[in-house]
């Protein structure tokens, strides 16, 4: 159910472990080169140091695909990594002063908690990148979930380009037989899904959802289990990959509570979505009328305003298209150029969602290169101007000096 989320966090923990090992090994090399006798035998970290019982599991965690990592990295193995992955293995970093202890662990390049190792969220803090990728992958996972798909849809269509895209996708599904739809809309934006998530991340609601998610990660998973005598006992576990599906499912409603009652009646995107869906039905009606009526019958079918009915419907379609364009401009005036901001952000990546357009990405890359070239040209022209101005001023100074010498001779 949460394949995208688990894949994202599984890939991240693999990168996090490998980067930490590399950093520690580089610093250990420096310590060995310092000629300090206490570090002369300090060796580089190997897989056997992290889990002596089965080092191959560590090798697989470091090298295999994300779905394998989430299956292999258990709490037991995670604890072993936390205990053994450190710069100075003999340094005690325990203290009754928790702030001091945390600082010592960080200085010794240790993972300070399960939450940091598994989820990359130490100290309950999160970055904009943490929030964006959590919401992106969560929304992708919930697109086909009957309990949450409407909520996700209402969030995403707040972004007008996504509303337009989604309405045409619906039309493609509903009227697939005999009514072709141009696929140009798929290349109007680089990734309307990710752009919509990017826009949602600018809201306070997104922060509240992320904070609830962190509360869940720092909590415990409680469940009942039978002992040998058949008695039910309540057991607790830290939140890890093995219990994520079940524990997260149980908390999901609470995590998404800020948006579960989201109203869409005043959404610009909702207006666009409804117009596009309705207008597609009008277009189908126009196609049918065009096939059914002869050219000679033009002017026979009039409205109460004594206008040809087909002309009136075409005017309605044109008016709708103009209105949609104006709504897109209104949202851009309100929120800025979301596509450009997302494309130029550190969050942008290829194929983040099924709505990604490589053709549009190539266009944006070319536009950016052209803008950078123009900026370079302008800067060179300014530099040349300053240079010429400097030479001109120097020449004037020279003339002043000549004139001064001449007056002195007189």
C-alpha positions as CSV (number, residue, x, y, z in Angstrom):
1,X,0.0,0.0,0.0
2,X,2.9,2.4,0.7
3,X,5.3,1.3,-1.9
4,X,6.5,4.8,-2.9
5,X,7.1,5.9,0.7
6,X,9.0,2.7,1.7
7,X,11.0,2.9,-1.5
8,X,11.9,6.5,-0.8
9,X,13.0,5.9,2.8
10,X,14.7,2.6,1.9
11,X,16.8,4.3,-0.7
12,X,17.6,7.2,1.7
13,X,18.7,5.0,4.6
14,X,21.1,3.1,2.2
15,X,22.6,6.4,1.0
16,X,22.8,7.7,4.6
17,X,24.7,4.6,5.9
18,X,27.1,4.6,2.9
19,X,27.8,8.3,3.2
20,X,28.4,8.0,7.0
21,X,30.8,5.1,6.5
22,X,32.7,7.0,3.8
23,X,32.9,10.1,6.0
24,X,34.1,8.1,9.1
25,X,36.7,6.2,7.0
26,X,38.1,9.5,5.6
27,X,38.4,11.0,9.0
28,X,39.9,7.8,10.5
29,X,42.5,8.0,7.7
30,X,43.4,11.5,8.8
31,X,43.6,10.4,12.5
32,X,46.0,7.6,11.6
33,X,48.1,10.1,9.7
34,X,48.3,12.4,12.7
35,X,51.0,10.3,14.3
36,X,48.9,10.2,17.5
37,X,49.7,6.7,18.9
38,X,46.2,6.1,20.2
39,X,44.9,6.1,16.6
40,X,47.7,4.2,14.8
41,X,45.6,0.9,14.8
42,X,42.3,2.6,13.9
43,X,41.0,0.7,10.9
44,X,38.5,1.6,8.3
45,X,35.0,0.4,8.9
46,X,34.0,-2.8,7.2
47,X,30.7,-4.7,7.1
48,X,31.9,-7.1,9.8
49,X,32.3,-4.2,12.2
50,X,28.6,-3.3,11.9
51,X,27.0,-6.7,12.3
52,X,29.5,-9.4,13.1
53,X,27.0,-12.3,13.1
54,X,25.9,-11.8,9.4
55,X,28.1,-9.2,7.6
56,X,26.5,-10.1,4.3
57,X,23.2,-8.6,5.4
58,X,25.1,-5.3,5.9
59,X,26.6,-5.7,2.4
60,X,23.1,-6.3,0.9
61,X,21.7,-3.3,2.8
62,X,24.4,-1.1,1.4
63,X,24.1,-2.4,-2.2
64,X,20.7,-3.8,-3.0
65,X,17.5,-2.1,-4.2
66,X,15.3,-0.1,-1.9
67,X,12.6,-2.8,-1.5
68,X,15.3,-5.3,-0.4
69,X,16.7,-2.8,2.1
70,X,13.4,-2.3,3.8
71,X,13.0,-6.1,4.2
72,X,16.6,-6.6,5.6
73,X,17.0,-3.6,7.9
74,X,15.4,-4.7,11.1
75,X,15.5,-3.1,14.6
76,X,18.2,-5.6,15.7
77,X,20.4,-4.8,12.8
78,X,19.7,-1.1,13.1
79,X,20.7,-1.1,16.8
80,X,23.9,-2.9,15.8
81,X,24.7,-0.2,13.2
82,X,23.9,2.6,15.8
83,X,26.2,0.9,18.3
84,X,29.1,0.3,16.0
85,X,29.1,3.1,13.4
86,X,31.2,5.8,15.0
87,X,34.4,7.7,14.4
88,X,36.2,6.8,17.6
89,X,35.0,3.3,18.7
90,X,36.4,3.5,22.2
91,X,35.1,7.0,23.0
92,X,32.2,7.0,25.5
93,X,29.5,9.4,24.5
94,X,27.0,8.8,27.3
95,X,26.2,11.5,29.7
96,X,23.5,12.4,32.3
97,X,23.3,15.7,30.4
98,X,21.3,14.8,27.4
99,X,22.2,17.9,25.4
100,X,25.9,17.2,26.1
101,X,25.4,13.6,25.1
102,X,23.8,14.5,21.9
103,X,26.6,16.8,21.0
104,X,29.2,14.2,21.7
105,X,27.4,11.6,19.6
106,X,27.2,14.1,16.7
107,X,30.9,15.0,17.0
108,X,31.7,11.3,17.0
109,X,29.6,10.8,13.8
110,X,27.1,8.5,15.5
111,X,23.5,8.1,14.6
112,X,21.7,9.5,17.6
113,X,18.4,7.6,17.3
114,X,16.4,5.0,15.3
115,X,14.5,8.0,13.8
116,X,17.7,9.4,12.4
117,X,18.9,6.1,11.0
118,X,15.6,4.8,9.5
119,X,13.9,8.1,8.6
120,X,16.5,10.8,8.5
121,X,14.7,12.9,11.1
122,X,16.9,13.6,14.1
123,X,15.7,15.9,16.9
124,X,12.2,15.9,15.6
125,X,13.2,18.5,13.0
126,X,12.4,18.4,9.3
127,X,13.4,20.3,6.2
128,X,11.3,21.5,3.3
129,X,12.9,18.7,1.3
130,X,11.8,16.1,4.0
131,X,8.2,17.4,3.8
132,X,8.0,17.6,0.0
133,X,9.2,14.1,-0.6
134,X,7.0,12.7,2.2
135,X,3.9,14.3,0.8
136,X,4.8,13.5,-2.8
137,X,5.2,9.8,-2.1
138,X,2.3,9.6,0.3
139,X,0.0,11.2,-2.3
140,X,1.2,8.8,-5.0
141,X,0.5,5.9,-2.7
142,X,-3.0,7.1,-1.9
143,X,-4.1,7.9,-5.4
144,X,-5.8,4.4,-5.7
145,X,-7.0,4.2,-2.1
146,X,-10.8,4.5,-2.1
147,X,-10.8,6.0,1.4
148,X,-8.4,8.8,0.6
149,X,-8.4,9.4,-3.1
150,X,-11.1,12.1,-2.9
151,X,-9.0,14.0,-0.3
152,X,-5.9,13.8,-2.3
153,X,-7.8,14.9,-5.5
154,X,-9.2,17.9,-3.7
155,X,-5.7,18.9,-2.5
156,X,-4.1,18.5,-5.9
157,X,-6.7,20.3,-8.0
158,X,-6.1,23.5,-6.0
159,X,-3.3,23.9,-8.6
160,X,-5.1,25.0,-11.8
161,X,-2.7,23.2,-14.3
162,X,-3.2,20.0,-12.5
163,X,-7.0,20.5,-12.5
164,X,-6.9,21.0,-16.3
165,X,-4.6,17.9,-16.7
166,X,-6.8,15.7,-14.4
167,X,-10.0,16.7,-16.2
168,X,-8.6,15.8,-19.6
169,X,-7.3,12.5,-18.1
170,X,-10.9,11.8,-16.9
171,X,-12.3,12.6,-20.3
172,X,-9.7,10.3,-21.9
173,X,-10.9,7.4,-19.7
174,X,-14.6,8.1,-19.9
175,X,-14.8,8.7,-23.6
176,X,-12.0,6.6,-25.0
177,X,-14.1,5.2,-27.9
178,X,-14.2,7.3,-31.0
179,X,-13.4,10.7,-29.4
180,X,-9.7,11.2,-29.6
181,X,-8.1,13.8,-27.3
182,X,-4.9,15.6,-28.2
183,X,-2.0,14.5,-25.9
184,X,-0.5,18.0,-26.0
185,X,-1.8,18.7,-22.5
186,X,0.6,16.2,-21.2
187,X,3.5,18.5,-22.2
188,X,2.1,21.8,-21.0
189,X,3.9,21.5,-17.7
190,X,7.0,19.6,-16.6
191,X,5.2,17.7,-13.8
192,X,1.8,19.0,-12.7
193,X,1.5,16.4,-9.9
194,X,4.8,17.4,-8.3
195,X,4.1,21.0,-8.9
196,X,0.8,20.7,-7.1
197,X,2.5,19.1,-4.1
198,X,5.2,21.8,-4.2
199,X,2.4,24.4,-4.0
200,X,0.7,22.6,-1.2
201,X,4.0,22.5,0.7
202,X,3.8,26.3,1.0
203,X,0.7,26.0,3.3
204,X,0.6,25.8,7.1
205,X,-1.6,22.7,6.7
206,X,1.4,20.8,5.1
207,X,3.5,21.7,8.2
208,X,0.8,20.3,10.5
209,X,0.6,17.1,8.6
210,X,4.4,16.7,8.7
211,X,4.5,17.3,12.4
212,X,1.8,14.7,13.0
213,X,3.9,12.2,10.9
214,X,7.0,12.9,13.0
215,X,4.9,12.4,16.2
216,X,4.0,9.0,14.8
217,X,7.6,8.1,14.0
218,X,8.7,9.1,17.5
219,X,5.9,7.1,19.0
220,X,5.6,3.3,19.5
221,X,3.7,0.6,17.7
222,X,1.6,-1.3,20.2
223,X,0.1,-4.6,19.4
224,X,-1.2,-7.7,21.1
225,X,0.7,-11.0,21.0
226,X,0.0,-14.4,22.5
227,X,2.6,-15.9,24.9
228,X,3.3,-19.6,25.3
229,X,0.3,-20.0,27.7
230,X,-2.0,-18.4,25.2
231,X,-2.4,-15.2,27.1
232,X,-2.6,-11.9,25.1
233,X,0.1,-9.5,26.0
234,X,0.6,-5.9,24.8
235,X,3.9,-5.4,23.1
236,X,5.6,-2.3,21.9
237,X,8.1,-1.6,19.1
238,X,9.8,1.4,17.6
239,X,8.5,2.4,14.2
240,X,10.6,0.5,11.6
241,X,10.3,-0.8,8.1
242,X,8.8,-4.2,9.2
243,X,5.9,-2.7,11.0
244,X,5.4,0.5,8.9
245,X,2.5,-0.7,6.7
246,X,0.4,-1.8,9.6
247,X,1.3,1.0,12.1
248,X,1.1,3.8,9.5
249,X,-2.3,2.6,8.3
250,X,-3.7,2.8,11.8
251,X,-2.4,6.4,12.2
252,X,-3.0,7.7,8.7
253,X,-6.5,9.1,9.5
254,X,-5.1,11.2,12.4
255,X,-2.1,12.3,10.3
256,X,-4.3,13.5,7.5
257,X,-7.0,15.0,9.8
258,X,-6.1,18.6,8.8
259,X,-7.2,17.9,5.2
260,X,-9.9,15.2,5.5
261,X,-12.7,17.7,5.7
262,X,-11.2,19.9,3.0
263,X,-13.8,21.9,1.1
264,X,-13.3,22.5,-2.6
265,X,-16.2,24.8,-3.4
266,X,-14.0,28.0,-3.5
267,X,-11.1,26.4,-5.3
268,X,-9.9,27.9,-8.6
269,X,-8.8,24.5,-9.7
270,X,-12.2,23.0,-8.9
271,X,-13.8,25.5,-11.3
272,X,-11.4,24.6,-14.0
273,X,-11.9,20.9,-13.5
274,X,-15.7,21.1,-13.7
275,X,-15.6,23.4,-16.8
276,X,-13.2,21.1,-18.7
277,X,-15.3,18.0,-17.9
278,X,-18.5,19.8,-18.9
279,X,-17.0,21.3,-22.0
280,X,-15.8,17.9,-23.2
281,X,-19.4,16.7,-23.1
282,X,-20.4,19.7,-25.1
283,X,-17.6,18.9,-27.6
284,X,-18.9,15.4,-28.0
285,X,-22.4,16.8,-28.6
286,X,-21.0,19.1,-31.3
287,X,-19.2,16.2,-33.0
288,X,-22.4,14.2,-33.0
289,X,-24.4,17.2,-34.4
290,X,-21.9,17.8,-37.1
291,X,-22.2,14.1,-38.2
292,X,-26.0,14.1,-38.1
293,X,-26.8,17.3,-39.8
294,X,-26.3,18.3,-43.4
295,X,-24.6,21.5,-44.5
296,X,-28.0,22.6,-46.0
297,X,-29.6,22.5,-42.5
298,X,-27.5,25.3,-41.2
299,X,-29.7,28.0,-39.8
300,X,-32.6,25.6,-39.2
301,X,-31.7,24.8,-35.6
302,X,-32.0,28.1,-33.7
303,X,-31.9,29.0,-30.0
304,X,-34.5,31.2,-28.4
305,X,-32.2,34.1,-29.1
306,X,-32.5,33.2,-32.8
307,X,-28.8,32.1,-33.1
308,X,-27.6,28.9,-34.7
309,X,-27.3,26.5,-31.8
310,X,-23.9,25.1,-33.0
311,X,-22.5,28.6,-33.2
312,X,-23.7,29.3,-29.7
313,X,-22.1,26.1,-28.3
314,X,-18.8,27.0,-30.0
315,X,-18.9,30.4,-28.5
316,X,-19.4,28.8,-25.1
317,X,-16.3,26.6,-25.6
318,X,-14.3,29.6,-26.6
319,X,-15.5,31.6,-23.6
320,X,-14.6,28.7,-21.3
321,X,-11.1,28.4,-22.7
322,X,-10.6,32.1,-22.2
323,X,-11.9,31.9,-18.7
324,X,-9.5,29.0,-17.9
325,X,-6.5,31.0,-19.2
326,X,-7.6,33.9,-17.0
327,X,-7.9,31.7,-13.9
328,X,-4.4,30.3,-14.6
329,X,-3.1,33.9,-14.7
330,X,-4.9,34.8,-11.5
331,X,-3.3,31.9,-9.7
332,X,0.1,32.8,-11.1
333,X,-0.4,36.4,-9.9
334,X,-1.4,35.0,-6.4
335,X,1.2,32.2,-6.0
336,X,3.9,33.0,-8.6
337,X,5.2,30.7,-11.4
338,X,5.0,27.4,-9.6
339,X,6.3,25.3,-12.5
340,X,9.4,27.5,-12.8
341,X,9.9,27.5,-9.0
342,X,9.6,23.8,-8.8
343,X,11.9,23.2,-11.8
344,X,14.6,25.4,-10.4
345,X,14.2,24.0,-6.8
346,X,16.5,21.3,-5.3
347,X,13.4,19.1,-5.2
348,X,13.1,18.7,-8.9
349,X,13.8,15.3,-10.4
350,X,12.9,13.3,-13.5
351,X,10.0,10.9,-13.4
352,X,8.9,11.9,-9.9
353,X,5.3,11.2,-10.9
354,X,3.4,9.7,-13.8
355,X,2.7,13.3,-15.0
356,X,6.4,14.0,-15.8
357,X,7.0,15.4,-19.3
358,X,10.5,15.0,-20.7
359,X,9.6,17.2,-23.7
360,X,8.6,20.0,-21.4
361,X,11.8,19.5,-19.3
362,X,13.9,19.9,-22.5
363,X,12.0,23.2,-23.3
364,X,12.7,24.5,-19.8
365,X,16.3,23.6,-19.9
366,X,16.7,25.4,-23.2
367,X,14.9,28.5,-21.8
368,X,17.1,28.5,-18.8
369,X,20.2,28.2,-21.0
370,X,19.0,31.1,-23.1
371,X,18.3,33.3,-20.1
372,X,21.7,32.5,-18.6
373,X,23.4,33.3,-22.0
374,X,21.5,36.7,-22.1
375,X,22.5,37.4,-18.5
376,X,26.1,36.6,-19.4
377,X,25.9,38.9,-22.5
378,X,24.5,41.7,-20.4
379,X,27.2,41.3,-17.8
380,X,29.9,41.3,-20.4
381,X,28.4,44.4,-22.0
382,X,28.3,46.1,-18.6
383,X,31.9,45.0,-18.0
384,X,33.0,46.4,-21.4
385,X,31.1,49.7,-20.6
386,X,32.9,50.0,-17.3
387,X,36.2,49.3,-18.9
388,X,35.6,51.8,-21.7
389,X,34.4,54.4,-19.1
390,X,37.5,53.8,-17.0
391,X,39.7,54.2,-20.0
392,X,37.9,57.4,-21.0
393,X,38.2,58.8,-17.5
394,X,41.8,57.9,-17.4
395,X,42.3,59.7,-20.7
396,X,40.6,62.8,-19.3
397,X,42.8,62.7,-16.2
398,X,45.8,62.5,-18.6
399,X,44.6,65.6,-20.5
400,X,44.2,67.4,-17.2
401,X,47.7,66.5,-16.3
402,X,49.0,67.8,-19.7
403,X,47.1,71.0,-19.3
404,X,48.4,71.4,-15.8
405,X,52.0,71.0,-17.0
406,X,51.4,73.4,-19.9
407,X,50.0,76.1,-17.5
408,X,53.0,75.5,-15.2
409,X,55.4,76.2,-18.1
410,X,53.7,79.4,-18.9
